[in-house]
Amino acid sequence: MTVLLVATDEEASVLRELIHRNAHFRVVSHTPSPRHALAQARVLLPDLTVLDPSMNGDGDPVALFTGLRALTPPSGVILRTTPATAGLPELDAVLEEGAVHVAARDDDEALMAALITIGRRRESCDPDQ
């Protein structure tokens, strides 16, 4: 499964190491910019996209989520949260749709569980909806 990271270089390095511990997942690119992430996703068509709170504020988070989910096939989305970002009101509508997996930023097990959950759905040809 291919993974796109939307995080700063420092955080992407940590995430890449964690994700590569599982041989079924490969980080194909990373960027701190939501706007660039969407452009990369349109070209790379990643199976999964992990969004970290360290990403830049140069784009609309809702546009990023909806853009990722509008790809064919749609990218699975994992939103890493901190207490400050857990309740962003602009993301409520997207989170209510159930199209986004949420994992606390300090919970590596939850991140890996979300990756595996999405991976299993993809493997069974049941798109993450």
OpenMM code with the backbone's topology and positions (N, CA, C; nanometers):
from openmm import Vec3, app, unit

residues = "MET THR VAL LEU LEU VAL ALA THR ASP GLU GLU ALA SER VAL LEU ARG GLU LEU ILE HIS ARG ASN ALA HIS PHE ARG VAL VAL SER HIS THR PRO SER PRO ARG HIS ALA LEU ALA GLN ALA ARG VAL LEU LEU PRO ASP LEU THR VAL LEU ASP PRO SER MET ASN GLY ASP GLY ASP PRO VAL ALA LEU PHE THR GLY LEU ARG ALA LEU THR PRO PRO SER GLY VAL ILE LEU ARG THR THR PRO ALA THR ALA GLY LEU PRO GLU LEU ASP ALA VAL LEU GLU GLU GLY ALA VAL HIS VAL ALA ALA ARG ASP ASP ASP GLU ALA LEU MET ALA ALA LEU ILE THR ILE GLY ARG ARG ARG GLU SER CYS ASP PRO ASP GLN".split()
positions = [
    Vec3(0.0840, -0.1161, 0.0000),
    Vec3(0.0000, 0.0000, 0.0000),
    Vec3(0.0895, 0.1236, 0.0000),
    Vec3(0.0543, 0.2187, -0.0830),
    Vec3(0.1318, 0.3421, -0.0918),
    Vec3(0.0730, 0.4466, 0.0021),
    Vec3(0.1632, 0.5265, 0.0609),
    Vec3(0.1229, 0.6250, 0.1612),
    Vec3(0.1822, 0.7607, 0.1260),
    Vec3(0.0984, 0.8635, 0.1297),
    Vec3(0.1408, 1.0022, 0.1151),
    Vec3(0.1325, 1.0667, 0.2531),
    Vec3(0.2395, 1.1333, 0.2947),
    Vec3(0.2416, 1.2009, 0.4244),
    Vec3(0.2268, 1.3507, 0.4050),
    Vec3(0.1413, 1.4123, 0.4830),
    Vec3(0.1290, 1.5572, 0.4835),
    Vec3(0.1743, 1.6018, 0.6221),
    Vec3(0.3038, 1.6360, 0.6286),
    Vec3(0.3679, 1.6677, 0.7564),
    Vec3(0.4985, 1.7407, 0.7290),
    Vec3(0.5526, 1.8054, 0.8304),
    Vec3(0.6835, 1.8692, 0.8165),
    Vec3(0.7892, 1.7620, 0.7922),
    Vec3(0.9061, 1.8045, 0.7450),
    Vec3(1.0140, 1.7095, 0.7184),
    Vec3(1.0501, 1.6285, 0.8422),
    Vec3(1.0580, 1.6948, 0.9570),
    Vec3(1.0957, 1.6267, 1.0804),
    Vec3(0.9930, 1.5209, 1.1184),
    Vec3(0.8673, 1.5579, 1.1150),
    Vec3(0.7617, 1.4635, 1.1526),
    Vec3(0.7474, 1.3546, 1.0466),
    Vec3(0.7643, 1.3895, 0.9204),
    Vec3(0.7562, 1.2893, 0.8125),
    Vec3(0.8646, 1.1836, 0.8294),
    Vec3(0.9817, 1.2237, 0.8738),
    Vec3(1.0909, 1.1287, 0.8965),
    Vec3(1.0529, 1.0268, 1.0032),
    Vec3(0.9915, 1.0739, 1.1100),
    Vec3(0.9481, 0.9855, 1.2180),
    Vec3(0.8375, 0.8925, 1.1681),
    Vec3(0.7418, 0.9494, 1.0962),
    Vec3(0.6315, 0.8692, 1.0440),
    Vec3(0.6793, 0.7654, 0.9433),
    Vec3(0.7702, 0.8068, 0.8562),
    Vec3(0.8229, 0.7147, 0.7542),
    Vec3(0.8855, 0.5918, 0.8217),
    Vec3(0.9664, 0.6156, 0.9245),
    Vec3(1.0308, 0.5047, 0.9957),
    Vec3(0.9263, 0.4124, 1.0575),
    Vec3(0.8254, 0.4692, 1.1191),
    Vec3(0.7193, 0.3899, 1.1812),
    Vec3(0.6423, 0.3094, 1.0767),
    Vec3(0.6035, 0.3736, 0.9689),
    Vec3(0.5234, 0.3073, 0.8654),
    Vec3(0.6024, 0.1983, 0.7948),
    Vec3(0.7306, 0.2210, 0.7714),
    Vec3(0.8129, 0.1225, 0.7007),
    Vec3(0.8452, -0.0010, 0.7842),
    Vec3(0.8089, 0.0005, 0.9112),
    Vec3(0.8255, -0.1205, 0.9940),
    Vec3(0.7341, -0.2320, 0.9449),
    Vec3(0.6256, -0.1943, 0.8810),
    Vec3(0.5338, -0.2914, 0.8231),
    Vec3(0.5640, -0.2981, 0.6736),
    Vec3(0.6058, -0.4124, 0.6265),
    Vec3(0.6488, -0.4288, 0.4870),
    Vec3(0.5373, -0.4060, 0.3856),
    Vec3(0.4129, -0.3991, 0.4287),
    Vec3(0.3012, -0.3803, 0.3370),
    Vec3(0.2756, -0.2343, 0.3022),
    Vec3(0.3429, -0.1420, 0.3693),
    Vec3(0.3202, 0.0004, 0.3469),
    Vec3(0.4494, 0.0689, 0.3043),
    Vec3(0.4418, 0.1565, 0.2062),
    Vec3(0.5564, 0.2339, 0.1579),
    Vec3(0.5169, 0.3790, 0.1405),
    Vec3(0.5926, 0.4669, 0.2031),
    Vec3(0.5717, 0.6106, 0.1855),
    Vec3(0.6277, 0.6471, 0.0486),
    Vec3(0.5430, 0.7051, -0.0369),
    Vec3(0.5865, 0.7409, -0.1719),
    Vec3(0.6240, 0.8886, -0.1838),
    Vec3(0.5761, 0.9713, -0.0908),
    Vec3(0.6088, 1.1137, -0.0944),
    Vec3(0.5615, 1.1789, 0.0346),
    Vec3(0.6144, 1.2996, 0.0585),
    Vec3(0.5630, 1.3789, 0.1698),
    Vec3(0.5772, 1.5267, 0.1364),
    Vec3(0.4921, 1.6048, 0.1980),
    Vec3(0.4943, 1.7497, 0.1837),
    Vec3(0.4258, 1.8092, 0.3065),
    Vec3(0.4682, 1.9269, 0.3511),
    Vec3(0.3974, 1.9915, 0.4617),
    Vec3(0.2768, 2.0731, 0.4129),
    Vec3(0.2602, 2.0833, 0.2820),
    Vec3(0.1586, 2.1701, 0.2238),
    Vec3(0.0342, 2.0935, 0.1788),
    Vec3(-0.0834, 2.1236, 0.2350),
    Vec3(-0.2060, 2.0579, 0.1881),
    Vec3(-0.2312, 2.0805, 0.0387),
    Vec3(-0.2013, 2.1992, -0.0090),
    Vec3(-0.2220, 2.2286, -0.1516),
    Vec3(-0.1322, 2.1402, -0.2382),
    Vec3(-0.0051, 2.1271, -0.2008),
    Vec3(0.0864, 2.0407, -0.2757),
    Vec3(0.0505, 1.8933, -0.2581),
    Vec3(0.0007, 1.8580, -0.1409),
    Vec3(-0.0389, 1.7188, -0.1157),
    Vec3(-0.1491, 1.6759, -0.2113),
    Vec3(-0.2445, 1.7643, -0.2347),
    Vec3(-0.3533, 1.7305, -0.3256),
    Vec3(-0.3012, 1.7151, -0.4685),
    Vec3(-0.2098, 1.8020, -0.5079),
    Vec3(-0.1495, 1.7908, -0.6411),
    Vec3(-0.0718, 1.6598, -0.6531),
    Vec3(0.0053, 1.6244, -0.5509),
    Vec3(0.0798, 1.4988, -0.5531),
    Vec3(-0.0155, 1.3791, -0.5566),
    Vec3(-0.1220, 1.3867, -0.4800),
    Vec3(-0.2178, 1.2762, -0.4745),
    Vec3(-0.2840, 1.2536, -0.6102),
    Vec3(-0.3094, 1.3596, -0.6830),
    Vec3(-0.3708, 1.3450, -0.8158),
    Vec3(-0.2789, 1.2714, -0.9126),
    Vec3(-0.1484, 1.2848, -0.8929),
    Vec3(-0.0517, 1.2171, -0.9801),
    Vec3(-0.0187, 1.0777, -0.9279),
    Vec3(0.0067, 1.0658, -0.7979),
    Vec3(0.0535, 0.9395, -0.7396),
    Vec3(-0.0579, 0.8414, -0.7040),
    Vec3(-0.1790, 0.8920, -0.6841),
    Vec3(-0.2936, 0.8099, -0.6424),
    Vec3(-0.2585, 0.7166, -0.5260),
    Vec3(-0.2197, 0.7756, -0.4112),
    Vec3(-0.1815, 0.6916, -0.2972),
    Vec3(-0.3017, 0.6152, -0.2413),
    Vec3(-0.2734, 0.4976, -0.1898),
    Vec3(-0.3791, 0.4201, -0.1242),
    Vec3(-0.4240, 0.4895, 0.0035),
    Vec3(-0.3271, 0.5506, 0.0731),
    Vec3(-0.3541, 0.6155, 0.2009),
    Vec3(-0.2842, 0.7498, 0.2088),
    Vec3(-0.3447, 0.8418, 0.2802),
    Vec3(-0.2813, 0.9704, 0.3075),
    Vec3(-0.2900, 0.9949, 0.4576),
    Vec3(-0.1753, 1.0254, 0.5177),
    Vec3(-0.1696, 1.0537, 0.6610),
    Vec3(-0.1476, 1.2034, 0.6769),
    Vec3(-0.2384, 1.2683, 0.7480),
    Vec3(-0.2313, 1.4121, 0.7718),
    Vec3(-0.1916, 1.4375, 0.9163),
    Vec3(-0.0848, 1.5122, 0.9334),
    Vec3(-0.0328, 1.5423, 1.0662),
    Vec3(-0.0632, 1.6878, 1.1002),
    Vec3(-0.0841, 1.7212, 1.2281),
    Vec3(-0.1098, 1.8601, 1.2662),
    Vec3(0.0058, 1.9548, 1.2335),
    Vec3(0.1239, 1.9012, 1.2006),
    Vec3(0.2380, 1.9870, 1.1694),
    Vec3(0.2312, 2.0447, 1.0278),
    Vec3(0.1312, 2.0025, 0.9464),
    Vec3(0.1241, 2.0522, 0.8092),
    Vec3(0.0997, 2.2026, 0.8070),
    Vec3(0.1394, 2.2668, 0.6971),
    Vec3(0.1207, 2.4116, 0.6787),
    Vec3(-0.0262, 2.4464, 0.6699),
    Vec3(-0.0553, 2.5737, 0.6879),
    Vec3(-0.1914, 2.6219, 0.6728),
    Vec3(-0.2140, 2.6879, 0.5377),
    Vec3(-0.1494, 2.6387, 0.4306),
    Vec3(-0.1611, 2.7039, 0.3004),
    Vec3(-0.2771, 2.6528, 0.2169),
    Vec3(-0.3642, 2.5751, 0.2759),
    Vec3(-0.4781, 2.5237, 0.2018),
    Vec3(-0.5936, 2.4980, 0.2954),
    Vec3(-0.7084, 2.4768, 0.2381),
    Vec3(-0.8300, 2.4491, 0.3129),
    Vec3(-0.8337, 2.3005, 0.3479),
    Vec3(-0.8347, 2.2642, 0.4768),
    Vec3(-0.8344, 2.1226, 0.5146),
    Vec3(-0.9540, 2.0468, 0.4572),
    Vec3(-1.0702, 2.1102, 0.4513),
    Vec3(-1.1884, 2.0433, 0.3970),
    Vec3(-1.1692, 2.0148, 0.2481),
    Vec3(-1.1100, 2.1094, 0.1752),
    Vec3(-1.0832, 2.0879, 0.0326),
    Vec3(-0.9847, 1.9731, 0.0140),
    Vec3(-0.8872, 1.9627, 0.1020),
    Vec3(-0.7915, 1.8525, 0.0946),
    Vec3(-0.8621, 1.7191, 0.1172),
    Vec3(-0.9434, 1.7096, 0.2218),
    Vec3(-1.0155, 1.5863, 0.2492),
    Vec3(-1.1062, 1.5477, 0.1327),
    Vec3(-1.1867, 1.6408, 0.0877),
    Vec3(-1.2799, 1.6093, -0.0201),
    Vec3(-1.2062, 1.5780, -0.1502),
    Vec3(-1.0944, 1.6469, -0.1758),
    Vec3(-1.0142, 1.6186, -0.2943),
    Vec3(-0.9545, 1.4793, -0.2897),
    Vec3(-0.9039, 1.4382, -0.1738),
    Vec3(-0.8476, 1.3045, -0.1587),
    Vec3(-0.9544, 1.1970, -0.1758),
    Vec3(-1.0706, 1.2217, -0.1208),
    Vec3(-1.1793, 1.1246, -0.1302),
    Vec3(-1.2426, 1.1222, -0.2689),
    Vec3(-1.2217, 1.2284, -0.3492),
    Vec3(-1.2790, 1.2344, -0.4841),
    Vec3(-1.1912, 1.1651, -0.5878),
    Vec3(-1.0697, 1.1269, -0.5498),
    Vec3(-0.9822, 1.0572, -0.6441),
    Vec3(-1.0428, 0.9223, -0.6811),
    Vec3(-1.0014, 0.8702, -0.7947),
    Vec3(-1.0472, 0.7384, -0.8370),
    Vec3(-0.9272, 0.6475, -0.8500),
    Vec3(-0.9094, 0.5515, -0.7632),
    Vec3(-0.9868, 0.5233, -0.6425),
    Vec3(-0.9550, 0.6261, -0.5331),
    Vec3(-1.0491, 0.6435, -0.4407),
    Vec3(-1.0258, 0.7424, -0.3347),
    Vec3(-0.9129, 0.6997, -0.2417),
    Vec3(-0.8392, 0.7973, -0.1938),
    Vec3(-0.7342, 0.7699, -0.0964),
    Vec3(-0.7973, 0.7566, 0.0416),
    Vec3(-0.7550, 0.6549, 0.1166),
    Vec3(-0.7957, 0.6473, 0.2555),
    Vec3(-0.7258, 0.7595, 0.3301),
    Vec3(-0.7918, 0.8197, 0.4270),
    Vec3(-0.7358, 0.9350, 0.4981),
    Vec3(-0.7286, 0.9063, 0.6471),
    Vec3(-0.6103, 0.9329, 0.7025),
    Vec3(-0.5912, 0.9215, 0.8472),
    Vec3(-0.5505, 1.0584, 0.8981),
    Vec3(-0.6285, 1.1122, 0.9903),
    Vec3(-0.6006, 1.2419, 1.0508),
    Vec3(-0.5411, 1.2189, 1.1879),
    Vec3(-0.4160, 1.2629, 1.2047),
    Vec3(-0.3528, 1.2571, 1.3362),
    Vec3(-0.3916, 1.3846, 1.4098),
    Vec3(-0.4313, 1.3723, 1.5341),
    Vec3(-0.4805, 1.4872, 1.6085),
    Vec3(-0.4019, 1.5104, 1.7370),
    Vec3(-0.4082, 1.6343, 1.7814),
    Vec3(-0.3602, 1.6730, 1.9134),
    Vec3(-0.4825, 1.7270, 1.9867),
    Vec3(-0.4736, 1.7517, 2.1160),
    Vec3(-0.5897, 1.8099, 2.1831),
    Vec3(-0.6357, 1.9408, 2.1175),
    Vec3(-0.5425, 2.0178, 2.0636),
    Vec3(-0.5786, 2.1455, 2.0010),
    Vec3(-0.6480, 2.1269, 1.8666),
    Vec3(-0.6186, 2.0179, 1.7951),
    Vec3(-0.6771, 1.9993, 1.6618),
    Vec3(-0.7898, 1.8968, 1.6590),
    Vec3(-0.8154, 1.8322, 1.7714),
    Vec3(-0.9154, 1.7254, 1.7732),
    Vec3(-1.0555, 1.7754, 1.7404),
    Vec3(-1.0864, 1.8970, 1.7722),
    Vec3(-1.2217, 1.9464, 1.7518),
    Vec3(-1.2317, 2.0613, 1.6536),
    Vec3(-1.1579, 2.0567, 1.5445),
    Vec3(-1.1660, 2.1643, 1.4462),
    Vec3(-1.3060, 2.1691, 1.3845),
    Vec3(-1.3783, 2.2795, 1.4029),
    Vec3(-1.5168, 2.2845, 1.3560),
    Vec3(-1.5291, 2.2695, 1.2038),
    Vec3(-1.4292, 2.3164, 1.1276),
    Vec3(-1.4386, 2.3069, 0.9820),
    Vec3(-1.4272, 2.1632, 0.9315),
    Vec3(-1.3804, 2.0719, 1.0171),
    Vec3(-1.3676, 1.9327, 0.9758),
    Vec3(-1.4833, 1.8457, 1.0231),
    Vec3(-1.5740, 1.9019, 1.1015),
    Vec3(-1.6836, 1.8232, 1.1570),
    Vec3(-1.7641, 1.7511, 1.0492),
    Vec3(-1.7993, 1.8213, 0.9409),
    Vec3(-1.8801, 1.7599, 0.8347),
    Vec3(-1.8071, 1.6423, 0.7713),
    Vec3(-1.6776, 1.6558, 0.7492),
    Vec3(-1.5996, 1.5483, 0.6878),
    Vec3(-1.5900, 1.4302, 0.7834),
    Vec3(-1.5644, 1.4583, 0.9100),
    Vec3(-1.5516, 1.3511, 1.0085),
    Vec3(-1.6839, 1.2771, 1.0279),
    Vec3(-1.7952, 1.3495, 1.0178),
    Vec3(-1.9264, 1.2876, 1.0343),
    Vec3(-1.9568, 1.1896, 0.9223),
    Vec3(-1.8997, 1.2115, 0.8044),
    Vec3(-1.9228, 1.1210, 0.6921),
    Vec3(-1.8555, 0.9862, 0.7148),
    Vec3(-1.7614, 0.9794, 0.8064),
    Vec3(-1.6922, 0.8546, 0.8338),
    Vec3(-1.5836, 0.8223, 0.7332),
    Vec3(-1.5455, 0.9172, 0.6513),
    Vec3(-1.4460, 0.8931, 0.5473),
    Vec3(-1.3041, 0.9103, 0.5988),
    Vec3(-1.2899, 0.9494, 0.7236),
    Vec3(-1.1589, 0.9791, 0.7790),
    Vec3(-1.1374, 0.8970, 0.9058),
    Vec3(-1.0213, 0.8344, 0.9147),
    Vec3(-0.9829, 0.7646, 1.0371),
    Vec3(-0.9056, 0.8647, 1.1220),
    Vec3(-0.9314, 0.8660, 1.2505),
    Vec3(-0.8659, 0.9599, 1.3414),
    Vec3(-0.7767, 0.8826, 1.4369),
    Vec3(-0.6535, 0.9324, 1.4526),
    Vec3(-0.5586, 0.8722, 1.5467),
    Vec3(-0.4870, 0.9845, 1.6201),
    Vec3(-0.4788, 0.9748, 1.7500),
    Vec3(-0.4057, 1.0751, 1.8270),
    Vec3(-0.2594, 1.0746, 1.7836),
    Vec3(-0.2009, 1.1921, 1.7778),
    Vec3(-0.0637, 1.2066, 1.7285),
    Vec3(0.0369, 1.1247, 1.8088),
    Vec3(0.0134, 1.1081, 1.9361),
    Vec3(0.1083, 1.0336, 2.0196),
    Vec3(0.0734, 0.8850, 2.0309),
    Vec3(-0.0217, 0.8375, 1.9512),
    Vec3(-0.0652, 0.6984, 1.9583),
    Vec3(-0.0250, 0.6244, 1.8301),
    Vec3(0.0978, 0.5706, 1.8307),
    Vec3(0.1491, 0.4987, 1.7134),
    Vec3(0.0678, 0.3739, 1.6826),
    Vec3(0.0176, 0.3086, 1.7864),
    Vec3(-0.0630, 0.1888, 1.7656),
    Vec3(-0.1924, 0.2206, 1.6924),
    Vec3(-0.2556, 0.3336, 1.7254),
    Vec3(-0.3796, 0.3728, 1.6572),
    Vec3(-0.3524, 0.4051, 1.5103),
    Vec3(-0.2374, 0.4675, 1.4834),
    Vec3(-0.2009, 0.4970, 1.3447),
    Vec3(-0.1839, 0.3676, 1.2665),
    Vec3(-0.1101, 0.2731, 1.3208),
    Vec3(-0.0885, 0.1461, 1.2514),
    Vec3(-0.2193, 0.0690, 1.2371),
    Vec3(-0.3047, 0.0741, 1.3368),
    Vec3(-0.4346, 0.0067, 1.3275),
    Vec3(-0.5190, 0.0661, 1.2152),
    Vec3(-0.5155, 0.1992, 1.2017),
    Vec3(-0.5907, 0.2641, 1.0934),
    Vec3(-0.5329, 0.2260, 0.9569),
    Vec3(-0.4003, 0.2234, 0.9456),
    Vec3(-0.3372, 0.1816, 0.8200),
    Vec3(-0.3799, 0.0394, 0.7833),
    Vec3(-0.3764, -0.0495, 0.8791),
    Vec3(-0.4119, -0.1893, 0.8543),
    Vec3(-0.5598, -0.2034, 0.8199),
    Vec3(-0.6459, -0.1301, 0.8890),
    Vec3(-0.7893, -0.1349, 0.8605),
    Vec3(-0.8175, -0.0930, 0.7170),
    Vec3(-0.7588, 0.0177, 0.6752),
    Vec3(-0.7792, 0.0641, 0.5384),
    Vec3(-0.7175, -0.0349, 0.4401),
    Vec3(-0.5988, -0.0852, 0.4721),
    Vec3(-0.5329, -0.1821, 0.3857),
    Vec3(-0.6167, -0.3070, 0.3651),
    Vec3(-0.6787, -0.3564, 0.4696),
    Vec3(-0.7632, -0.4759, 0.4577),
    Vec3(-0.8857, -0.4485, 0.3721),
    Vec3(-0.9430, -0.3304, 0.3865),
    Vec3(-1.0581, -0.2958, 0.3017),
    Vec3(-1.0179, -0.2897, 0.1557),
    Vec3(-0.9008, -0.2320, 0.1289),
    Vec3(-0.8526, -0.2237, -0.0089),
    Vec3(-0.8250, -0.3621, -0.0650),
    Vec3(-0.7671, -0.4472, 0.0165),
    Vec3(-0.7326, -0.5827, -0.0266),
    Vec3(-0.8576, -0.6623, -0.0620),
    Vec3(-0.9654, -0.6374, 0.0103),
    Vec3(-1.0891, -0.7101, -0.0139),
    Vec3(-1.1766, -0.6421, -0.1194),
    Vec3(-1.1216, -0.5377, -0.1828),
    Vec3(-1.1947, -0.4613, -0.2864),
    Vec3(-1.3180, -0.3925, -0.2300),
    Vec3(-1.3153, -0.3614, -0.1027),
    Vec3(-1.4239, -0.2879, -0.0398),
    Vec3(-1.3709, -0.1490, -0.0108),
    Vec3(-1.3946, -0.0519, -0.1020),
    Vec3(-1.3364, 0.0801, -0.0835),
    Vec3(-1.3724, 0.1409, 0.0512),
    Vec3(-1.2774, 0.2079, 0.1087),
    Vec3(-1.2982, 0.2744, 0.2370),
    Vec3(-1.3991, 0.3851, 0.2187),
    Vec3(-1.5179, 0.3658, 0.2673),
    Vec3(-1.6229, 0.4644, 0.2461),
    Vec3(-1.6544, 0.5285, 0.3738),
] * unit.nanometer
topology = app.Topology()
chain = topology.addChain("A")
for resn in residues:
    res = topology.addResidue(resn, chain)
    for name in ("N", "CA", "C"):
        topology.addAtom(name, app.Element.getBySymbol(name[0]), res)
